[in-house]
């Protein structure tokens, strides 16, 4: 999918008015973490609105008119044993790793997937914990596994990031791209983001098969524990279900 660029003044008048009114009414924190890109969908064409910054995502998700979406990206991490996912207790489903884009990533949402999943949230290590794997050409990844209190000894580039799909998530008014990274071999995978209450992350990466059934968990420094697949999968995030071709 190619994304073009437009300015606010080039949008239909009603969309200009909505975005202008939303910006004027914004009272939330306007730090870099709340600087979100917005996109205009016109039929099959998608455009990044290069001179508009969204700060109030919650209001946008509830009120945005047809044609407007905020940006986001997700990582489909594939291993020898299946698809890596994490549980989301807020909605009771399993999901891919990723998040909302920042404005400076608006013209290339692969940057969002890399920042959210490879740099901030997940750490993919060799079984002996000496090597941290990163996709080819990716910078900014630390040897420190901060959420777990230890460090790898070296970084090793392996595999490449590639865009495999995109979705218009009308439920939360999001344009989401999905990128895939494949890493082979025996691995330890950590959810590495600092836990909001301090200490180690409380989230356990899980492995699902092609039917979305849990077949293993990455139990911290113990590594992968394989488990028999249940007959019924947990509830899946709509994007994860689409990636697995589960209707």
PyMOL commands that set and color helices and strands:
alter all, ss='L'
color gray80, all
select helices_A, chain A and resi 8-10+13-25+32-34+57-63+103-105+110-121+146-148+220-222+238-243
alter helices_A, ss='H'
color red, helices_A
select strands_A, chain A and resi 3-6+38-42+45-49+68-79+82-88+93-95+97-100+122-126+131-134+144-145+150-151+154-157+162-169+174-182+187-191+206-208+214-218+224-226
alter strands_A, ss='S'
color yellow, strands_A
deselect
rebuild
show_as cartoon
